[in-house]
C-alpha cells in the first residue's frame, strides 16, 4: 500500500515500511553561539564543541543556530579559524554563508570562496541559503550545485524553510532528485518542519543513491531518524549528551529510546514555537538551566524569549535530567 505525498500523488510507501531498526545514526549538532556584553563567550562555545566531539558527534558551525546571518564576514572567519585550531584535525561542518540582499543574483564565485576557505581549515562546507540561491528554480538550481562542486571535494546542500529565515526555500521533489546525481554533493539538510516531504526524499535516496545522507532538520519530529534520516539539528545543541544516548539506544534496540525521544521532543515543541528563530535564545536559556551558562542574553539582533520561559525550561530539565545517569 502507498500513502499520499504532499502533492497528492501516491508515491510513498506506508511510513512504517521505511523504519530501519538498530541503525547507526550520523549525528551532526548545530553549535550554539552564546554571547556576553563584550562579545562571544568563547570558553563556553569551545567547551561545548569539545563535548560534541567527545560524544562521537560532528559539530556544525556558522549555521542558523550559530547566528550565521547575524555575524559579519570577519566574525565568521574568526570562528572558523578558532574552531579549526581548537579541534586540531577533528572533522566539522561549517556553513558557507553569503549575506546578499533581495534581488541580488546567485554568485557562484562568492560561494566558492567561502567553500574553499572552509575546506582549507579542515571543514566540510554546507551551502547556507541565500537570496540568490533561493531565486534559482529547476535546472538552474541543479546547475548551481554542479558549478559549486568544483570548489570542494565534498559538500552538503541545505533546504531551509522560510519560517527560519526569509530567504529560505524548500526544493521541489524533482529538484531534489536532480541534485542526487552530483557526486560531490554528499548529503542535504532538510528543514521543512514537515514529515511528508522528508519521507518522499528518503524514498528517492533509497532508490537512486543509498549512500546519500538526508539530514533531518525537523526539530518538531526528531524521530525521523528511525526512518533513515540522519540529523543536523538545532535542538541537539540543547543536550548533545542526551541525543547521543538516544542514538545509542536506537542502535542497540533499547526501548528506552522512545521515552528519551519523547522527553526531548517535548522540549523541542516548546523551544521551536513561534516565532521559530527565537529557539536560539531558548537554547541559551536552557544552557543556563543546566548550569552551562550564567549569562543568558540573546545574541545582538536576535529574537528573545521572555524570562518566564526559564521556569518552564526547568520543568523540561527535571524530566530529562534523570537520563543523564545513563550517559557515559
Secondary structure, 3 states (H helix, E strand, C coil): CEECCCCCCCCEECHHHHCCCCCCCCEEEECCCCEECCEECHHHHHHHHHHHHHCCCEEEECCCCCCHHHCCHHHHHHHHHHHHHHHCCCCEEEEECCCCCCCCCCCHHHHHHHHHHHHHCCEEEEECCCHHHHCCCCHHHHHHHHHHHHHCCCEEEEEECCCCCCCCCCCCHHHHHHHCCCCCEEEEEEECCCHHHHHHHHHHHHHHCCCCEEEECCCCCHHHHHHCCEEEECHHHCCHHHHHHHHHHHHHCCCHHHHHHHHHHHHHHHHCCCCHHHHHHHHHHHHHHHCCCCCCCCCCCCCCCCCCHHHHHHHHHHHHHHHHHHCC
